[in-house]
Amino acid sequence: MYKAKHVDTEKALKYLEELRHRYYQECEAEKQKVARYYSGLQKGLDIAEDIFLCSNYESDESEDNNNE
């Protein structure tokens, strides 16, 4: 097994902390993208549902007869 000699532990720990911070930011950005996607999907479903529940929609008799 290889063991490094004369390693700057401060530099290594700083680099690891930077990586941790970067990946945390990427994770948060990805979560926000997914949340926006599902929010848009939910909004689309709400709009579709509202179309069918609209109280202003009045079908006339000719439409009712065509559907039978």
C-alpha positions in Angstrom: 0.0 0.0 0.0 1.3 3.5 -0.9 1.6 6.0 1.8 2.3 9.7 1.1 5.0 11.5 2.9 5.2 15.2 3.6 1.5 15.8 3.0 0.2 19.3 3.7 -2.8 18.3 5.8 -4.1 21.9 6.0 -4.2 22.2 2.3 -5.9 18.7 1.9 -8.5 19.6 4.5 -9.2 22.9 2.9 -9.6 21.2 -0.5 -12.0 18.6 1.0 -14.0 21.4 2.6 -14.2 23.2 -0.8 -15.4 20.0 -2.5 -18.0 19.5 0.2 -19.3 23.1 -0.2 -19.4 22.7 -4.1 -21.3 19.4 -4.0 -23.7 20.8 -1.4 -24.4 23.8 -3.7 -24.9 21.4 -6.7 -27.2 19.2 -4.6 -29.3 22.2 -3.6 -29.5 23.5 -7.2 -30.6 20.0 -8.4 -33.3 19.9 -5.6 -34.6 23.3 -6.7 -34.8 22.2 -10.4 -36.8 19.1 -9.4 -39.0 21.2 -7.1 -39.7 23.6 -10.0 -40.5 20.7 -12.4 -43.0 19.2 -10.0 -44.5 22.6 -9.2 -45.0 23.2 -12.9 -46.5 19.8 -13.3 -48.9 20.4 -10.4 -49.9 23.8 -11.9 -50.7 22.1 -15.2 -52.8 19.5 -13.5 -54.6 22.3 -11.6 -55.3 24.2 -14.8 -56.6 21.0 -16.5 -58.9 20.3 -13.5 -60.1 23.9 -13.5 -61.1 23.6 -17.1 -63.5 20.8 -16.2 -64.7 22.4 -13.0 -65.3 25.8 -14.5 -68.7 27.1 -13.3 -68.9 29.5 -16.2 -69.0 26.7 -18.7 -72.6 26.0 -19.8 -73.2 23.3 -22.3 -76.3 23.7 -24.5 -78.6 20.9 -25.4 -77.0 20.3 -28.8 -73.7 19.5 -27.1 -75.4 17.2 -24.7 -77.1 15.3 -27.5 -73.9 15.0 -29.5 -72.2 13.3 -26.5 -74.8 10.5 -26.2 
